[in-house]
Amino acid sequence: MNGSGKLAGKRIAVLAADGVEQAELDAALMALKNAGAQSALVALRAGRIRGMNGHQPAELVRVDRTIDAVRADDYDGLLIPGGYIAPDLLRQSLSAREFVRAFDAAGKPIAAMSHAALLLVSCGLAAGRTLTSWPGVRDDLVNAGAIWRNQQAVRDGRLLTSRTPQDAIAFAHELAPFLAGEAAPVPIATPTDSDPPQQAPSELPDQSLRWLAAPSLGAMLSLAIVGVGVVAANRSLRKREAREAASVPPSPPAGPDG
């Protein structure tokens, strides 16, 4: 931890789960470190959680504390990275929801990245707020009563939200002043309606999946050899059973006395 910076002496909980977006997590942790904060990765289980780059597995990240072993009172602020998987796991956890609500009840800042805004919805914290998120979950926020903005980062009081992993640097730039309690710039006009939904996906469904490793020729040949061996073994077993059945002499017919 740096001894100086906007967040020197601040303790920030980073709430994540398996499937957390690696780029968002890395950018946020670097921003916290550079600002002098002491961060702790809080997860649903002990050990290591799996990061993701889109749909592909990334690094294993060491967990500092489990959700059942922490309290909001122990920290000065909360950061929730996004991802396709992690926020969905977190919003299903009662302990995670209560942890987030405790920060809100204590008036402490909460920063949520991309899909992590869904956790705010599940905690009942989205209604009446101006937020951004991954564009694909815009309707979830609007239906929960939020005003959705199609911007890199949006600050509303003690809530700071970001849009996509591509906006992680812009979000990180806003993160330290937000967690330090600095006043937000006064907006030119307060929005009253949500921005319209996008007309095309931010990422085509197969854009990252097309780069997943295909089975190698050697692996395919190995599987084929194993399959042929299994078929041959089954045939041999059936033939042996047939020969054994043919070699057993028939039982003599029963006599008059049975």
N, C-alpha and C positions, 0 to 999 in steps of 0.2 A: 504494500500500500504506500502511495506517495504521502509525504508528510505535509504537502501543501496542495492547494487547489480548492475549487468551489465546494467540494464535498468532503474536505478533510474532516475526519472525525465522525462522518456519517456512516451508519450501518444500513445497507440496502439488501433486502431479501430478493432473490431472483427465483421466482416460482416457475418450475418447468417439469416436463414429464418426457417419457420416451416419445420420439418423433418430433422433438423441438427443432425448429428451423435453425440450422447451424450458423448461417450467415448473420441472422438476427442476434442470436446469442453471442457470437463472437464480437460483433460490432458494439453491442450494449455493454458487455463486460470490459472491453477496451476503453470505452468512454468512461465507465465508472472508475477504472483504474487510473486513467489519466487525470481524472478530477479529484483523486485522492480518497475515494470511498473505499470502505471495506465491504465486500459483497460476500454473500453466502448462497450457494445453490441449494434450494429447498425442493425436494421432490416427493413423490408418493411412496417411494421405496428407497432403501439404502443401496449402496454400491455405486454402479455407474448407469447412466441412461444413454440411450442411443440418439445422437443427433441425425438430422436428415438434411440433404441438399435437394429440396423439392421432393421428388419421389424416391430418391436414391439414398441408401444408408451413408452416413458420414462418420463422425468420430464418436467414441465413447467418452462421456464427460462424467467426472467424479462428483458424486453428491456429497454436500457438506452436512446437511440436516434433513431429516424426514419431516413431513408435514405434521405428524402427530407429536413432534418433539419441539415445536416452535410456537411462539406467540407474537402477535403483531406488536406487543409492547417492547419486544427485543430489538425492533428495527425502526429506522426513521423514514423509510419509504419502501415501495414495492415495485418490482419490474417483472412483467410477464411476457417473455418472448412468444412468438407465434409458431406457425407450422400447421400442416394439414391434420396432424394426429394429436399432438400434445394438448392443445386447448380442449379438444373433445374429451380426452381422458380427465383433464382437470375439472371440467364443468360437471362431470358425473360424480366427483368426489365431494362428499359433504364437508370433510375437513378442509379441502381447498376452498370451497365456497365460503365457509365460515372465516377462514384466514383472510380472504379478500375483504369480506364485509367488515371485519374488525379494523382494517386499515381505514376504510371509509368512515366508520363510526368514530374513529379517533382523530379524524381530520388530517390524515397523513396522505401524501401524494401516491398515486397509483399510475404507472405507465404500462400500457398494453400495446403489443405490436401485432399488426395484421390480424390473423384469425383469433388472437387472444381477446379481442373485443367481445367474442362470444361468451367468454367467462363473465364479463361485466353484465351481459344480458341475463345469464343464469343466476347472477347474484342480485338481480333487480336494481342495477345501478345505471342502466342505459336510458331510462325514461327521462325525457326533458333535457337530455344532454346533447351537446354537439360533438360528434365523434367521427373518426374515419376508421377504415378497416380494409382487409382484403376485399376487393370489389365483389367477389362472389358471395359474400355474406352480407352485402348491403341491405337486402330486404329483411334479413333477420333483425338488424338493428332498427330499421325504420318501423317494422311491425312491433318492436319492443318500445317504441315511443321516442327514439332518438332522431336527431337531425343528422343526416350523413353527408359528409363533405368528401369530395374526390380530390384530396390534397395529400401531400407527402406526410405531414404531421399536423395534428390538430390538438390544441390545448383548450380545455374548458375547466376552469377552476383547478381542482386537485386531480383532474384526469388528463393524461396525455396519451394520444393514440397515434399509431402509424399505419400506413396503407399496405405496402408490399416489402419483400426483402430488398428490392432495388432501392427502396427509400430508407434503408437502414442508416446510411451515413447522415442523411438529413435529420433523421430522428435522433441519432446520437448527438448531433450538434445542439438539439433542443433539450436533451435529457438532463445534463448537469445543471443548467439554470433552473429548470423545472423542479428537480429534486432539492435544490438549494433554497427553494422558496422565493426566487426572484419573481417580481411581478411580470405578468405576460404583457406583450405589446397590445395596446388597445386596438381592436379591429375597427376597420373603417365603417362596417355595418354589421349588425348582428343578423345572421341568416335565420329565416323563418321557415324555409322549405329545404328539403333534402335535394342534393344534386341528383340528376337522373342516373339511372343505371347505365353501365357501359353497353355498347352495342356489339362488342366482340370480346371474347375471353382475354384476360391478361396473359394467359399461358395456354396454348392449345393442349388438350388432354394428353396427346401423345408426344408432346415436345420433349419432355424429359424421359418418358418411358422408352422412346425409340433408341436411346443410348444405353439402355440396360444391356449387360453382357449376355450374348447368346451362348448356348452350349457349344463348346469346342467340338471339332470333328473327332478328336480322341475320346471325349466324354460320350459322344453319340455312339461311336463304335463300341465302346465299353458296355454301354447300356444294351446295344443290340446283341453283343456276345452273351451277356448275362441272360437276356431274354431267350436266345436260342438254347442256352444251356438248361434253362428251366423247362422249356418245352420238351427237349430231348429227355431230360430226367423224368418227366411225367409220362412220356411215351414208354420209356423203359420200365417204369414201375407198373404201368397197366399191362404190358406184355408179360412181365414176371407173374403178376397176379393171375393172368389168364392161364399161363402154363401150370401154375400151382393148382388152380382149380381143375384143370384137365387131368392132372396126375392123381387126383384123389379118387379111389375106386368108389363106384356107387354103392350105397347101402343095400344089403339084401332085402328083398321084399318081406314084409311081415307075414308070419305063419298064421294058421287058423287060430292059434291061442294068443295071438298079438305079440 
